[in-house]
Amino acid sequence: MKDSLISLPAIKSPAKAVAKIQQIANEDTSLIIFLDHAAMRMQERGILEKQVLQVIRNGNPTNAKWGTENERGWKCRFTKITAGVRLSVVAKLAQREEGM
């Protein structure tokens, strides 16, 4: 596993999870993975990765919550107007094994 993986149990509050997601978007975008479904929707809607990152970095976070035992990790929706469009992005803070 990568040294840069986040120990999720150490993040105990929604506010800290939001801050960590935004920190990653600001400092190390190599840790951000766009799922196939999201990439497909972005392409359909003409949304660029840089717009998504702007929404995560500067958007209004809502509904931050811990997932279920099957879907472990913090999940949050960020909303912001970017390039004249109101855009909502769901980001999940999850630990992944290398190669996933």
trRosetta pair geometry for C-beta under 8 A, 3 or more apart (Angstrom, degrees):
i j d omega theta_ij theta_ji phi_ij phi_ji
1 5 5.4 -35 163 -8 112 149
1 95 8.0 8 -154 179 134 106
1 97 6.1 -84 -97 -131 89 62
1 98 6.0 -169 -116 -22 38 96
2 5 5.2 126 71 -34 82 89
2 98 5.8 128 -37 -79 86 101
4 28 7.0 -136 -175 160 144 163
4 31 6.5 -121 127 -84 126 124
5 95 5.3 64 -174 -140 114 95
5 96 7.5 -149 -119 49 112 55
6 10 7.7 -125 172 50 79 112
6 11 7.3 17 159 -24 120 125
6 20 6.6 95 -138 -179 154 138
6 93 6.7 -44 74 179 151 105
6 95 6.3 -137 65 -83 70 88
7 10 4.5 64 96 -3 103 116
7 11 7.9 157 96 -11 62 82
7 95 7.6 27 -111 -78 27 136
8 11 5.9 -59 -160 33 48 105
8 72 6.9 113 108 156 163 106
8 73 6.3 -92 -125 -109 148 58
8 74 7.2 -174 -148 -13 104 92
8 93 6.9 151 -113 126 100 98
8 94 7.2 2 -79 -133 140 38
8 95 5.5 -115 -24 -23 113 109
9 12 8.0 24 170 -74 50 77
11 16 5.0 -167 -152 112 84 115
11 17 5.2 103 160 -78 132 76
11 20 6.1 -65 -106 -9 141 152
11 74 6.4 -68 112 -33 137 140
11 93 7.2 -21 63 116 166 147
12 16 6.6 44 48 41 57 144
13 16 4.7 91 60 9 87 102
13 17 7.0 -150 95 -6 45 87
14 17 5.5 -57 -148 36 34 114
14 18 6.3 35 155 -20 68 104
14 64 3.6 128 -162 99 104 118
14 65 6.6 -15 -99 -76 115 40
14 74 7.3 158 -122 -150 56 119
14 76 7.4 127 -163 -89 92 115
15 18 5.8 -52 -149 35 31 112
15 19 6.4 32 152 -18 64 107
15 64 7.5 144 -58 74 32 157
16 19 5.5 -52 -146 38 33 114
16 20 6.3 35 154 -21 65 105
17 20 5.8 -55 -148 35 31 110
17 21 6.4 32 153 -19 65 104
17 64 5.5 158 78 -175 120 125
17 66 7.9 -164 -63 -74 158 72
17 74 3.6 -140 -154 -175 141 164
17 76 6.6 158 118 -36 110 127
17 93 5.6 -155 -161 27 92 146
18 21 5.8 -54 -149 35 31 111
18 22 6.3 25 155 -13 65 109
18 61 4.5 70 -137 -177 132 173
18 64 5.2 -80 -56 -84 102 152
18 76 5.5 132 -95 -113 83 171
19 22 5.9 -59 -148 42 29 108
19 23 6.2 35 152 -25 65 106
20 23 5.4 -49 -144 33 32 115
20 24 6.5 34 156 -19 64 102
20 74 7.8 92 61 57 121 148
20 93 5.9 63 98 -121 118 151
21 24 6.0 -55 -154 34 30 110
21 25 6.5 28 150 -17 63 107
21 56 6.4 -112 145 -169 100 110
21 74 7.3 -126 -48 100 116 118
21 76 6.2 -149 12 43 165 130
21 91 5.0 118 -163 116 135 137
21 93 5.3 -110 -75 -61 92 111
22 25 5.5 -53 -146 38 36 113
22 26 6.2 30 155 -15 66 109
22 56 6.3 -175 -104 152 62 79
22 57 5.9 111 -152 -127 85 41
22 61 7.9 -90 -49 -55 117 130
23 26 5.8 -63 -148 41 29 107
23 27 5.7 -13 169 12 69 120
24 27 6.5 -74 -125 53 22 86
24 28 5.6 -60 -150 62 64 86
24 29 7.4 115 152 -89 72 39
24 31 5.2 -88 -160 76 118 128
24 32 6.5 140 139 -60 112 91
24 93 7.8 156 3 -111 146 97
25 29 6.6 44 -143 -92 41 84
25 32 6.8 65 -97 -68 67 138
25 53 5.4 166 -165 -154 102 78
25 56 4.1 -173 -94 109 161 122
25 57 4.8 -144 119 -68 124 78
25 91 7.8 -60 -58 -121 123 159
26 57 5.6 113 -71 -122 84 106
28 31 5.0 47 118 0 104 111
29 32 5.0 -40 -162 18 63 119
29 53 6.4 -17 -111 -114 129 134
32 53 7.6 170 46 -96 176 96
33 96 7.2 37 -6 -16 150 166
34 38 5.1 -127 -170 89 81 119
34 39 4.8 99 134 -64 118 94
34 42 7.4 -36 -166 -1 137 146
34 49 7.1 -94 -54 -110 145 103
34 52 7.7 79 -100 95 116 169
35 38 4.7 89 58 9 80 104
35 39 7.0 -150 92 -7 38 89
36 39 5.7 -57 -145 38 30 111
36 40 6.2 32 157 -21 66 107
37 40 5.8 -56 -150 34 28 112
37 41 6.5 24 154 -15 63 107
38 41 5.8 -57 -148 39 32 108
38 42 6.2 35 153 -22 66 106
39 42 5.6 -52 -146 34 31 114
39 43 6.4 31 154 -19 63 104
40 43 5.8 -55 -151 35 30 111
40 44 6.4 31 151 -20 64 106
41 44 5.6 -52 -146 36 34 114
41 45 6.1 12 160 -2 67 114
41 47 7.7 0 120 33 75 127
42 45 6.2 -73 -145 50 25 97
42 46 8.0 -113 167 63 56 9
42 47 4.2 -98 -147 71 76 100
42 48 7.5 132 179 -72 115 10
42 49 7.5 48 -179 -67 157 58
42 52 7.0 -43 -109 -51 132 129
43 46 7.7 32 -173 -70 27 33
43 47 8.0 -73 -40 44 21 73
47 51 5.4 -116 -167 72 80 136
47 52 6.5 83 151 -52 114 93
47 85 7.9 -121 -97 90 94 149
47 87 6.7 128 -126 -127 128 132
48 51 4.7 103 60 0 78 100
48 52 7.3 -141 101 -3 46 84
49 52 5.5 -54 -153 35 38 113
49 53 6.3 37 152 -18 70 105
50 53 5.6 -51 -145 38 35 113
50 54 6.4 41 152 -23 64 103
51 54 5.6 -52 -150 33 32 113
51 55 6.6 34 151 -20 64 103
51 82 4.8 148 -153 120 91 140
51 83 6.0 -54 -108 2 124 122
51 87 6.3 124 154 -28 111 176
52 55 5.8 -54 -154 33 32 112
52 56 6.6 27 151 -14 65 105
52 87 7.5 -120 -95 153 53 139
52 89 5.3 126 -150 -108 81 143
53 56 5.7 -54 -147 39 34 109
53 57 6.0 32 155 -19 68 110
54 57 5.7 -57 -140 41 29 110
54 58 5.9 -27 178 30 66 111
54 59 7.7 97 125 -41 59 92
54 80 6.8 -127 125 92 86 146
54 82 5.2 126 93 -116 131 141
55 58 7.2 -81 -129 58 16 72
55 59 4.3 27 -176 -46 61 135
55 78 5.1 135 147 112 87 113
55 79 7.1 -26 -163 -134 109 13
55 80 4.5 -169 -125 36 71 113
55 82 5.9 -96 -63 -18 88 139
55 87 5.1 -100 -84 98 142 113
55 88 7.6 166 -176 -131 144 15
55 89 4.6 124 103 2 135 128
56 59 6.3 -14 -75 21 14 114
56 78 5.2 141 -103 41 45 164
56 89 5.9 -76 -60 92 83 144
56 91 5.5 79 -115 -52 118 148
58 80 5.9 81 96 -110 84 158
59 78 3.5 102 84 169 134 99
59 79 5.4 151 -174 60 117 24
59 80 3.6 -113 -102 -31 86 110
59 87 7.9 -97 -99 85 136 86
59 89 7.0 153 13 34 166 105
60 78 6.7 146 65 -157 38 60
60 79 5.1 -30 57 62 95 84
60 80 6.6 149 4 -69 74 73
61 64 5.9 20 161 -46 116 113
61 76 5.2 -9 -157 172 105 129
61 77 7.2 136 -154 79 53 47
61 78 5.4 -29 -91 -96 64 77
62 76 7.3 142 66 -169 33 81
62 77 5.2 -31 67 73 84 99
62 78 7.8 154 19 -92 70 30
62 79 6.8 2 10 3 115 111
63 75 7.7 -34 124 112 94 87
63 76 6.4 154 85 -140 67 53
63 77 5.0 32 51 19 116 106
64 74 6.4 6 -171 -178 91 104
64 75 7.3 174 -143 88 48 43
64 76 4.0 -3 -97 -97 80 107
65 74 7.3 171 90 -148 24 65
65 75 6.1 -21 63 60 71 86
65 76 7.7 144 13 -80 53 64
66 72 8.0 -18 -177 -150 86 55
66 73 7.6 174 -150 96 59 22
66 74 5.9 -41 -96 -96 57 65
66 75 7.9 126 -126 17 11 79
67 70 7.8 -101 146 74 110 56
67 71 3.9 -109 173 108 132 86
67 72 5.5 -173 73 -117 116 12
67 73 5.2 26 7 53 128 63
67 74 7.4 -136 -13 -79 85 17
67 75 5.8 82 -63 -13 94 114
67 92 7.6 31 -47 -144 130 116
68 71 4.9 56 46 38 85 88
68 72 7.6 -85 84 -64 42 49
69 72 6.7 5 -156 -66 29 90
72 94 6.7 118 100 -132 72 97
72 95 7.9 -27 111 33 116 90
73 92 5.1 60 124 174 133 100
73 93 5.5 -176 -173 84 95 53
73 94 3.3 -41 -96 -87 149 86
73 95 7.3 -165 -91 8 101 61
74 92 6.9 162 86 -156 48 56
74 93 4.2 5 56 47 99 109
74 94 7.8 -163 34 -60 56 61
75 90 6.5 3 -173 -177 98 100
75 91 7.4 170 -150 89 53 43
75 92 4.7 -16 -100 -103 78 85
75 93 7.7 -149 -67 21 36 68
76 90 7.2 169 88 -150 34 59
76 91 5.7 -16 64 61 83 86
76 92 7.8 160 20 -87 62 41
76 93 7.9 26 6 -9 103 99
77 88 5.7 -3 -174 -173 107 104
77 89 7.1 154 -155 79 57 40
77 90 5.2 -31 -96 -95 73 73
77 91 8.0 154 -98 17 24 69
78 88 7.1 159 81 -154 44 54
78 89 5.0 -16 59 61 94 93
78 90 7.9 170 17 -88 70 25
78 91 6.4 20 -3 0 113 113
79 86 6.8 9 -174 -178 99 90
79 87 7.1 175 -146 89 56 45
79 88 4.7 -17 -97 -99 88 79
79 89 7.7 176 -78 19 42 66
80 86 7.7 -171 104 -146 23 56
80 87 6.2 -19 67 59 67 88
81 84 7.0 -6 177 -139 100 13
81 85 6.8 166 -152 80 66 27
81 86 5.2 -37 -92 -90 76 61
81 87 7.3 127 -118 11 25 77
82 85 6.4 -32 69 61 61 78
82 87 5.3 -38 33 18 105 130
96 100 4.5 -134 -179 66 112 129
97 100 5.3 91 63 -20 73 120
